[in-house]
Amino acid sequence: MTSDYHFEDERLEAVAIAKILPKLSQQELFSYKRCYLGISLENPVFDSRSLRAILCWASERFESCLVIVGDHLRRFNERILNGLDDAEAAKAAGKIGDVFVLKTKGLFEQFDGEQVRLTRWKEHLHGGEFKESKEVIEQLFVSDEQFRASVEKDAVSFVNRQHRRGQRLAVEQAEAIGLCCEYLLEEIAVFSALSERGWRVELYPGPELRVLTEVARGKYPSVPRGLKERISVELKVGAGARHKS
């Protein structure tokens, strides 16, 4: 497979900020020098020229942008939607990640590797910050009924989206929700660890999770420091962005 990206002469899609959590001015936001962009492999925005527009937008505003391909995280989706066991799911998710990396190779080569750096999910599951954040978040999920309920609502939202799309679950709904919660707790722990390492600003072309919106508003004081300091930036790409400031 060769890269699908050859956009040197193509007009970029518009990109604009839809929301910043917690609330900051754009001047305050851009005083931060680093950002990260998580790649959800099921999101069509990341399989189109919109990805290039987002990377160009970020590279013009931040000194460094860390791009994280959520391939290994997708192993939970493989278990829920395809009924694979742990090992099979991890292998399938890795292959999907391999395809994305190969397909976008030409795109990322257009950027300075120091300014826009591509990484994969497994790389972020090591180190003290992640382990400590994961332990605190998992304990909070057990001990704080409101936090657990919020995570579960995000999990139910995922399951309901699959139903609306006509996607059948390969496991019982209760198991699917449990696996979704595991997905979310791992994802949140990675975000916390990134923030603690100085990657506080997350860019994403879509709305924030319910539970992280509540965290940004100070609802759960026991979350790790990284989550308290994290900044979430929801982006609009394409036609909708032209109506945003």
SULKA-V275695 format. One record per residue. N is the residue number from 1. RES is the residue in three letters. OMEGA is omega as a letter, one per 30 degrees, with the letter a starting at -180 (NA if undefined). Layout:
n = {N | N}
res = {RES | RES}
omega = {OMEGA | OMEGA}
This chain:
n = {1 | 2 | 3 | 4 | 5 | 6 | 7 | 8 | 9 | 10 | 11 | 12 | 13 | 14 | 15 | 16 | 17 | 18 | 19 | 20 | 21 | 22 | 23 | 24 | 25 | 26 | 27 | 28 | 29 | 30 | 31 | 32 | 33 | 34 | 35 | 36 | 37 | 38 | 39 | 40 | 41 | 42 | 43 | 44 | 45 | 46 | 47 | 48 | 49 | 50 | 51 | 52 | 53 | 54 | 55 | 56 | 57 | 58 | 59 | 60 | 61 | 62 | 63 | 64 | 65 | 66 | 67 | 68 | 69 | 70 | 71 | 72 | 73 | 74 | 75 | 76 | 77 | 78 | 79 | 80 | 81 | 82 | 83 | 84 | 85 | 86 | 87 | 88 | 89 | 90 | 91 | 92 | 93 | 94 | 95 | 96 | 97 | 98 | 99 | 100 | 101 | 102 | 103 | 104 | 105 | 106 | 107 | 108 | 109 | 110 | 111 | 112 | 113 | 114 | 115 | 116 | 117 | 118 | 119 | 120 | 121 | 122 | 123 | 124 | 125 | 126 | 127 | 128 | 129 | 130 | 131 | 132 | 133 | 134 | 135 | 136 | 137 | 138 | 139 | 140 | 141 | 142 | 143 | 144 | 145 | 146 | 147 | 148 | 149 | 150 | 151 | 152 | 153 | 154 | 155 | 156 | 157 | 158 | 159 | 160 | 161 | 162 | 163 | 164 | 165 | 166 | 167 | 168 | 169 | 170 | 171 | 172 | 173 | 174 | 175 | 176 | 177 | 178 | 179 | 180 | 181 | 182 | 183 | 184 | 185 | 186 | 187 | 188 | 189 | 190 | 191 | 192 | 193 | 194 | 195 | 196 | 197 | 198 | 199 | 200 | 201 | 202 | 203 | 204 | 205 | 206 | 207 | 208 | 209 | 210 | 211 | 212 | 213 | 214 | 215 | 216 | 217 | 218 | 219 | 220 | 221 | 222 | 223 | 224 | 225 | 226 | 227 | 228 | 229 | 230 | 231 | 232 | 233 | 234 | 235 | 236 | 237 | 238 | 239 | 240 | 241 | 242 | 243 | 244 | 245}
res = {MET | THR | SER | ASP | TYR | HIS | PHE | GLU | ASP | GLU | ARG | LEU | GLU | ALA | VAL | ALA | ILE | ALA | LYS | ILE | LEU | PRO | LYS | LEU | SER | GLN | GLN | GLU | LEU | PHE | SER | TYR | LYS | ARG | CYS | TYR | LEU | GLY | ILE | SER | LEU | GLU | ASN | PRO | VAL | PHE | ASP | SER | ARG | SER | LEU | ARG | ALA | ILE | LEU | CYS | TRP | ALA | SER | GLU | ARG | PHE | GLU | SER | CYS | LEU | VAL | ILE | VAL | GLY | ASP | HIS | LEU | ARG | ARG | PHE | ASN | GLU | ARG | ILE | LEU | ASN | GLY | LEU | ASP | ASP | ALA | GLU | ALA | ALA | LYS | ALA | ALA | GLY | LYS | ILE | GLY | ASP | VAL | PHE | VAL | LEU | LYS | THR | LYS | GLY | LEU | PHE | GLU | GLN | PHE | ASP | GLY | GLU | GLN | VAL | ARG | LEU | THR | ARG | TRP | LYS | GLU | HIS | LEU | HIS | GLY | GLY | GLU | PHE | LYS | GLU | SER | LYS | GLU | VAL | ILE | GLU | GLN | LEU | PHE | VAL | SER | ASP | GLU | GLN | PHE | ARG | ALA | SER | VAL | GLU | LYS | ASP | ALA | VAL | SER | PHE | VAL | ASN | ARG | GLN | HIS | ARG | ARG | GLY | GLN | ARG | LEU | ALA | VAL | GLU | GLN | ALA | GLU | ALA | ILE | GLY | LEU | CYS | CYS | GLU | TYR | LEU | LEU | GLU | GLU | ILE | ALA | VAL | PHE | SER | ALA | LEU | SER | GLU | ARG | GLY | TRP | ARG | VAL | GLU | LEU | TYR | PRO | GLY | PRO | GLU | LEU | ARG | VAL | LEU | THR | GLU | VAL | ALA | ARG | GLY | LYS | TYR | PRO | SER | VAL | PRO | ARG | GLY | LEU | LYS | GLU | ARG | ILE | SER | VAL | GLU | LEU | LYS | VAL | GLY | ALA | GLY | ALA | ARG | HIS | LYS | SER}
omega = {l | a | l | a | l | a | a | a | a | l | a | l | l | l | l | l | l | a | l | l | f | a | l | l | l | l | l | a | a | l | l | a | a | l | l | a | l | a | l | a | l | a | a | l | a | l | a | l | l | a | l | l | l | a | l | l | a | a | l | a | a | l | a | l | l | l | a | l | a | a | a | l | a | l | l | l | a | l | a | a | a | l | a | l | a | a | l | a | l | l | l | l | l | l | l | l | l | a | a | a | l | a | a | a | a | l | a | l | l | a | l | a | l | a | l | a | a | l | l | a | a | a | a | a | a | l | a | a | a | a | a | l | a | a | a | a | l | l | l | l | l | a | a | a | a | l | l | l | l | l | a | l | l | l | l | l | l | a | l | l | l | l | a | l | a | a | l | l | l | l | l | a | a | l | l | a | l | l | l | l | l | l | a | l | l | l | a | l | l | l | l | a | l | l | l | l | l | l | a | a | l | l | l | l | a | a | l | l | l | a | l | l | l | l | a | l | l | a | a | a | a | l | l | a | a | l | l | a | a | l | a | l | l | a | l | a | l | a | a | a | a | a | l | l | NA}
